[in-house]
Amino acid sequence: MSKPTAALVFLIAAFSYFLFSPSPKPHYYHTLFLSSPFSDNASIASNLRTLTRRPHVAGSLANAEAASHVLSSFASSSLKPRVAAYKVSLTYPVHRSLSLTPTESSKSIITFSLEQEHLGDNPYADEVTPTFHAYAKSGDVSGPAAYANYGRVEDFAGLNVSGAVVVARYGKIYRGDIVRNAYEAGAVGVVIYTDERDYGGEECFPESRWMPPSGVQVGTVYNGLGDPTTPGWASVDGCERLSEEEVELRGDSPGIPSLPISAADAEVILKSVVGGVGPGPGILNLSYVGKTVLAEIENVIGVIEGGEEPDRYVILGNHRDAWTFGAVDPNSGTAVLLEIAQRLDKLQKRGWKPRRTIILCNWDAEEYALIGSTEWVEDNRQMLASRAVAYLNADCAVSGPGFRASATPQLDDLIKQVAKEVRDPDNTTQSIYESWIRSNNSGVIGRLGSGASDYASFVQHVGVPVVDMLFGGGYPVYHSMYDDFTWMEKFGDPMFHRHVAIASVLGMVALRLADDEFLPFNYTSYASELKKSAEDLEKEMLGHSIDISPLIKSIQDLSTAAQEINIEKEEGVKGALRVRELNDRLMMAERALTDRDGLSGRTWYKHLVYGPSKYDDYGSKSFPGVDDAIDNAKRVKTKASWEHVQHEMWRVSRAIRHASLVLKEAQFFTKAHY
């Protein structure tokens, strides 16, 4: 008789435990969740193949079909599925053209096809939407070509682009900020290309992972979040909407036309630029016409109701829509979300019920302006403010080896604890945590102040703790037609083991948040992080009469409050109401870091501690209001501008003090409080 396999031994032991134990503890189910019989990389691969069969831009029939697949998968996983639909403003290309007159005296005009070369054997390549920038301004412009590197503010310093068509490369900042920076510098148009130095290699797809010379990174250039016609409120039936003129007056829409182009086309253009910078003598003629439609988008929601605290929500999310096939961005994350749903279903069939409610969300129209998640958050803002424990995000979940995580700091310890429990898919002799701390990333957890993915509305608008995690990072075929199943199967994750691993980590973080008696938040990490940021700020303020002591004092108060509530958790509190009260303090402390008036000039962003950089929506800033004020003061150099810096310092100090008061036990009726 052959020896039983390890998996069989585990299942026998687990079944015996379940059979003879009257009420298995949450840890038992968490161990099951991580067990090999519960994971299924073949199912992940199958789901990803289905989701990426056709290009599925938001508003398309193919995207609606993908939504149906997610809805069906949620239903088969014993989640209570539903669709939250919204009518939103989306744009599509009608006409695009780009031509180059190499010199003023030249009679030859070079016309660019603006087409990506069909490579491999994808039968649906012809369905890919023509390359464009969503929400780009329609118009016909001509001007000398001027190279502006990555299109950052510093790249335009000393560069005369007035009346020029700027040529910039992707890589350092958000494309919408490139267009805005060019507009503010006086340019009449922008073309943005995928530079081979950043995205290319000796060989390219389909022989290697690198972007082909004809590859184009498409994307949005809108500088706001959510439906442009409903800024700050949900796009529900019969709602108030701004007109196109009112949308333009808000300043989030681009002021000049733009197009994305390939490295091959950019090489031709840059040869016509004197000194590699210009402007000119080559003249670019850019024409773009877009159409705006009111389209229905569908967020697919699945719910597992909690047993003891059904009104406390742990939310996991990922978007579904893609500019093309979207194997990495976003459907590696969708496949992970469906894997988590299937594993949770298996737990339910073995008797598990979460303490708190778990909500799985598959967002739509993220690529346009984080629209699906933003409309849902705006639609449910008050409910989320009172009930949401945390939001966990998976967007480009897998694009290669190497674990990465970003979060609000009270979740740092939890992420590290879970990473120690899951094997590294690329080196199973050690945990993900062990590989992580030995990598170039050194186990560092990033911060989520940017507007790069669907976590933005939760943390920036409501003040919900957030997590984002992935394997890989930047990948060369991003937002191009080559981000398909073949690329993933050959280069991103050939065995789909990284998908299994990220599902294990993300799912376990969710289970701990849903099942732990005391929420696994540690605000001492938050205080330590803010202390470092304040010290950096103090160095920057040398030579300026800015009093930073209120900020330092508020962070010290937060540290003390965090230590005190940790002691309360360790000592334990008796009774369901006392446990609930302590958890509510942990849950609501992040909300206290928001301000209803928001950032100055960017009122939708309510969080005063973490927010996007004013000049790069992909960049995260600590104390963004202070950072904006300092930037302005350094430019205008007036007494009033530096007084505004001090005002912003007081604002963030007050917010942090409020967070420390939320963490503390209620003392309203003691003399010490008064």
N, C-alpha and C positions, 0 to 999 in steps of 0.2 A: 504493500500500500504506500503510495507516495505521500510525502509530507505536505500538510496544508500550507497554502501560500500565506504570506504576511497579511494580505488584505482579508483573507478568509478568517484568520485568527482574530484580526481586529473586529470583524463583523460579529463573530461568535461572542467575543467578550462584550461588545457593545450591546448585543441583543440580550445577553444574560443580565447585564447591568440594568437595562431598561425593564426587563421582565420582573426582576426581583426588587428593584428600588421603587418605593411608593411615589416619589416625586424627584426625578433627576434634577440636579442643580444646573443653572445656566452654563457653567464651565463644561459640563458633559456635552451639551449640545454644541458649544463652541469648538470643542475638540473634534466632534463629528464633522462640523463645517469644514475644517481644515484637512480632513482625512482624504486619502487618494480615491476611495470609492465614491466620494461626493463630487469630485471635480471631473470635468469632461471636456478635454481639449478638442475632441472630434465634434462635439456639439457646438463649441465656440467657432470652429472653422466653418461648419455648416451654416450657422447664423450669419457669419461675416460674408460668406459667399452669396447668400440670399440678399443681404442688405446692399451689397456692392455690385449686383448684377448689372444695373443700369445707372447712368448718371441721375442724381435725384436732388436737383436744386429746389429750394423752398418754393412752394406754390405749384410744383409740377405734379403730374399724374403719377410718375414713378415714385415721388416722395410720399404721396398718399398711399401707394401700395406698400412702401416700407413701413409706414405708420400702422397699416393693417397687420403686417407681420409682427410688429412689436405688441400690438393689442392682443393678437391671438396667443403669442408667447406668454404674456402676462396672465391671460385667462387660463392657459394650460398649467401654469405654475401656481394656481390657487390664489392668485392675487385678485383683488376686486378691481377690475380695470374700468377706466372711464376716459373720455376724451374731453379736454378743455380746449375749445376752438376759439380763435379770435380772427377778426378781419383786420388786416394790416396793410400798410403801404409798402410795396416791393417794386423794384425797378429791374428792367431787362433791356438788353441792347437791341436797337433797331438798325442802326447804321454805324460803321466804324471805318475810318481810313487814316492812313499815315503815309506821307511821302517826304522825300528829302531832295532838296536841290543842293548838291555838294558845294557849289560856290555861287557867288552872285552872278558871274558871267556864264555859268554853265547852262547849256541848253538841254542837258539830260536830266531827267527826273527819275529817281528811284522810288518805286511804289512797293510798300511792304504788304505781304499777304496776310499778316497777323494770324497765321494758322499754326497750330501745333501738329507736328508730324505724327501720323498714326504708326505706332510701333507695337510689335507683338501681334497677338491674334484676338484682341478684344472685339467681339462682334457689335458692340454698342458704342464704339468710339464716335460714330457719326452723330450720336444724340447729344454729345457734349455741347453745352451752351457756348457760343462764341466768346472769346476772351474779352473781358470788360471789367470795369470797376463799378460796383453797385453804388447807386446814388450819385454817380459822377455827373457833373454839370454838362448839359448839352451845349454844343457850340462849335464854330469853325474858327481856328486860330492859326496864325503863322508867326514865326519869329526865329531868330538865330538860335541854334542849339547851344545850351550851356550846361556843362557837367557840374553836378553839385554833390558828388560822392554819395553818402547815405541820406542826404536831404535833412540833416539835423540843423538846428539853429546855428551851431558853430560852423557847419559846412557852408553856410551862406555868408558868414562874416568876411567882409572885404571882397565879396564876389558880386559883380554887377550883373543882375539877371533881369533888369527892367526891360519889358517887352520881349523877353526870351521865352523859349520853350525849354524847360529844365529837363535834363536827363539825370535821373538818380537811380541808385541801385538799392534793392531790398536788403535788409539784414539787421539793422540796428534799432529802428523805431517803427511804429505803426504807420502803414501807408497813408492813412488819412492825415496824419501829422506831417508827412512829407509834402502832401498837396497843400495843406494849410501854410506851412513854412514857405513854400515857393510863392504862394499867393501874396503873403505878407511881404515878401522880398521884391514883389513887382513883376513876377513872371506871368505870362498869359496862358500857359499850359504846362502839363507835366507828362512825361513818359517814365515809367518805372520798370526796370529790367532785372532779371535774375542773373547775377554775375557768376561766371564760371569759377572765379576765385573763391566764392562762398558756397556754391551749390554744385559745381562740376568736378569731374575727375577725368583720368586718362580714358576710361571707358564709361559708358552711360547706359541707362536703362534701354533695353531689357537685359543687357549683359552684366550690368552692375547696378548699384543703388543710386548712381548719380543722375542729375537732371540732364536730359539731352539738350543740345544747343537750341533747339526750337521750342523748348519747354517754357511755359508762361505761368507765373503765379498770379492768379486772379484774386479778387477779394473786395471788401467794401472800403469806401473812403469816407463814410459818415462818421462824424466825431461825437455823436451822442449815443445813448443806449435806449433800446426799445423802439416802438413804432414812432417815426418822426412826426406823425400827425396827432399823436396823443401823449405828449411829453409829461410824465408824472401821473397819468391815470391810464386805466386799462382800456384796450380797444374792444369793448363789448358792443353788442348790437345796440344801435341807437345812441351811441355815445357822442359827446362833443368831439369835433375834429378841427384841426387847423387847416387852412387852405394852403396850397403850394407856396403862395406868396408869404404867408405867415411862417411857414416852416423855414423858408429861406432867410427871413429876417431874424430868426433865432440864432443864426450864426454857426450851427453845427453842420450845415451842408457845405460842400466844397465850393469855393468861389470861382474856380477855373476848371476847364475840361482836363481830363486825364485819361491815359490808357496804360495797361500793362503790356510789356513787350518781352521778347525773348533775348537771350544773350547774343544770338546770331544777328538779330536786327540792331541791337545796341552797338555791336562791334562796327557795323557799317556806319552808323550815325556818328560815333565818336571819332572815326577817322577824319571826319569833316570839321572837327573842332580844333582850333588853333591852340597849340600848347597843351592839349589834353584837357583844357578847361573851357576856353571860349570866353564870351559867346561868339558863335559863328566861326568861319564864314558860312558854314552849312546852314540852310534854312529848312526848318521842319514845318510841315503843313499838317495839322491835326484836326480831324473832324469826328465828332461823336454825337449821336442822337440816341437818347434812351426813352423808354416809355415807363410811366408809373401806373401801376394797377393796384386795386384794392383786392387782395387775395386772402383766402382762408388758410390759416395754418392750424396744425393740430398737435397739441401737447398730449402725449399718452401717459396716463397716470395709473399706477398700481398701488394698492394699499393692503398692508397686513396690520389689522387692528391690535393694539396693545391690550393686555389683560388687566393690569393694575393701574396704568396711567394712559388711557387711550387718548387723552387730550395733550400729550407731549409727543412731538413729531421729530423723528430722525429721518432726514430726507437725503436720498441719493439721486444724482441726476447726470444726464449726458444728453447731448443733442444728436439729432438724427440726420438733418439736412446736410448736404455736401455740395461744394461747387462742381465737382465732377463725380467720380465713383466713391471717393471718401473712405478708402480702406483704413488708413491711419486716422485721418481727421474727417469725421468723428467716429466711424463705425467700429473701430477697435474698442472704443468705449461703450458703444451700444451692445456689442457682443459680450463684453464684460458684465454689463448691467443685466443682460438676459441670463448669463451664467450664475450671477448672484441670485436672481429670482428663482432659478431652478434649484439651487442648493437650499434656499430658504424653504421652498416647497417640500423638499425631502425632510427637512427638520420638522416642519409642521406635521407631516405624516407619521413622525415618531413621537409626537406629543408636545413639541415645543410651541410656546406662544410667547411673543416678546412682552416684556414689561411695559414698554412704550410702543407707540405706533411707528411702523416703518413705512415710508412712502417712497416709491421708485418713480422717477419722472424722466420721460424721454422728450426732450424739448425740440421745437421746430424753429426754423428761421434764425438760428444762432449766427450763421455766417453773415447775415445782413447787418445786425446790430444787437446781438443777444436778445432778439425780439421775443421769442417764445417764453423764455424764463422771465424776462423783465415784465412782460404783460401779466404773467401769472402772479408774480410777486406784487406788482402794483394792484392787481385784482384782489389779492388776499393779504394785503399789507398788515392790517390790524390783527388778523388771525395769526399770522406768522410771528408778529412781534410778541404775542402773548403765549405762543405754544411751541415754536420751533426750537429744538435743542441744538441742532447743527445741520449744516448742508455739506455733503460730500460729493465732489465732482470728479468725473473721468471724461476727458475730452479726447485728446490724442493719447489714448491709454498705452499704446504700444507702437514704437517705431524702431526699436533696437534694444541693446543691452543697457543695463545701468538703471538702478532705481532712483527716482527723484520724488520729492514731496515738498509741498508748500502748504502753509496753514496759518491761521491765527494762533498766537503762541501758547494759549492754554491747552492746545491739543498736541503740542510737541512730544510730551512724554508718552502719551497714548500711542502715537504713530511709531515711536521707537520701540515700545514694548511689543506691539504687534509685529513689527519687522523682525524681531528676534524669534518669533514663533514660526515664520514661514521660510522654507528653503529657497535659496537663490536658484532660479531656473537655469542659470548658466554655470553654476558651480554648486552642485548639491551637497558638497562636503561642508558648506557653511550656510548660515542664515543670510537673508537679505540684508539684515542690519550689519553683519560682519563684512559683507562685500561693499556695502554702502560706505562705511566709515573708512575703508581702505581705498576707495575710489578718489578721483579728482574732486568729487563733490564733498568728500570727507564727512558725510552724514549731516551736512548742513540742511536745515529746513528753510525754504524760502518764504517770503511774505506775499500776501495776496491783496495788494492794494490796487493792482492794475485792472483794466477792463477787458482782459484777454479772453475770458470764458464765462460760463453761466453762473459761476459763484459770485460775480460782481454785484448783481442785484441784491443777493441775500446779505452780504456783508456791508456793501456801500450804502444801500438804501434803507435797510432794516436793522442792521447790527446783529446778524446771526453768525456765530462761529462757523468757519469754513475750512475745508481741506480740498486739495487737488493733488493727485498723484499719478505717476506714469512710469513706464520703462522706456528709456531712450532719451528723447529731447527733440531738438531741431532736426529735421530730416530734409534731404535735398529736393524731393519731388512735391513738397508742400503746395497745396492748392492748385496742382496741375492735373492734367488728365492721366498722368502716370501713377497717381496715388490710387492704385487699383488692387484687386485681390492677388494678382500675379506678383506685384511688388512686395506685398506683405508675405506671401508664401515663400518667396525666394530670398528676401533680404530682411524684412522686419521681424518675423517670428516664424521660421520654417516649421517648427514643431508645435506652435501655439502654446508653448509652456509658459512664456512670459504673460500671455493673457490669463492663464490659470493662476499664476502667482499674483498678478495685480488684483484679480478678483478675490483672492484669499485675503490680501492685506486690506483692501477697501471694505470687503464684506465683514471682516473681523472688527475693524474700527466701528462699523455700523452696529454690529452685535453688542460690542462693549457699551456703546452709547445707549443702545436700546434696553439692555438687560442688567447692567450694573445697578446695584441699589443706590450707590452714590455716583453721580455723574463723574467720569474720569477726567475732570478738568483740573489743571494746575496753573493758577494765576501767578505763582512765583516766577514761572518762565516768562510770563507776560511782563512782569515788573523788571526782570533782568534785561529783557530785550529793549524795553523803553529806556532803561538807564543807559545802555550803550548808545542808543540814538540820541539821547539828551546830551551825553558827553561829546558826541560828534558835533551836535548843534552848538554847544558851548564854545568849542574851538573855532567854529565858523563865525561866531559873534564877537571874537576878540577884536578890539578896536572900535566896536560900536556900543553905544550906551543902551544896551538891551538887558533887562533884568531877567535872567533865566531861573532865578531861585524859586518862583512859584511852580514851575514845571518840575524841578528837582524835588521839591517838598511833596507834590502830589504823587510822584512816583514812589517816594519813600512810604507814603501812606498806603498806596496800593500794595506794596511789598508786605507791609505789616498785616494788612487785612487778609492777604493771600495766605500768609503763614498761619494766621489764626483760624481760618476756615479749614485749612489742611489738618490742623490739630483736632478740630471738631470731627472731621471725617475719620481720623485715626482712632479717636476715643470712642466714636460711635454715638449716635443719638437714638433715643427710644421712641417708638411710635411712628405710625405711617405719616401723620401730619408733620412731625418734626423732620422726618426724612424729606418730605415734600418741600418743606420750607427751606431747608438747606440747599436742595437741588435747584429751587427757584432762584435763589441768590446766585448760584453758579451760572445758571442759564441766562439771567437778566443782566449780569455785569457787562457783557459785551454791548448790550443795547445802550448802556449809559455812556458809551464812548461816541455816540451819535449826537447830533444837534439838529433840531428841526429846521433851522435856517440853512443848514448845509455849508459847503465851502463857498467862500466869497467868489461870486461870478460863476459858480458851478453848483447851484443849489440842490440839484438832484442827488449829489454825493453828500450823504449825511455823516459819514464816519470821519472823525477829526484826527484819528491816530494813523490809519492806513488809507491811502488813496492813490489814484493814478497821477503820474507826473503831468503837469499842465502841458508839456510839449512832447510827451510820448505816452499814449494811452496804454502801451504795453509795459511801461516802467512803473514800479511801485515806489512810493515815497512814504517815509515816516513823517508824521506831522505835516500833511500836504498843505494845509492852510498857511502854516508858518513858512513853508518852503516857497509857496506862491508869493507871499508877501515879501520875503527876502529877495527873490528874483526881481520883483517890481522895484523895490527900494534901491537895489544896486544899479538899476537902469535909470530911474528918474532922479535919484539922489536928493530927495527933498526931506525936510523934517517930518512932514505929514506921513510920508511913505514909511519912514522908520518907526513912527508912532503906531502905524498900522501893524507892523511886525510885532510890537509889544502887545497890541490888542489880541492878535492871533495867538500869541504865547499864553495869554490869560485864558482865552477860550479853551484851548486844549488842556490846560492845567485844570480848569473847572471840570471838564469832562472826565479826566482821570480821577479827580477827587470824588466825583459822583459814583464812578465804578467801585472805588474802595468803600464808599458808604453802602452800596448795594451788597457787597460781600460780607459786611459786618452784620452781626446779630442786631436785631431791632433794639434800639435804646432810647426810644422817643420819650419814655416816661421816667428816665433817670435824670437826676440833677446834672450829671456829667454832660449829658447831651445839650443842656441849655447853658 
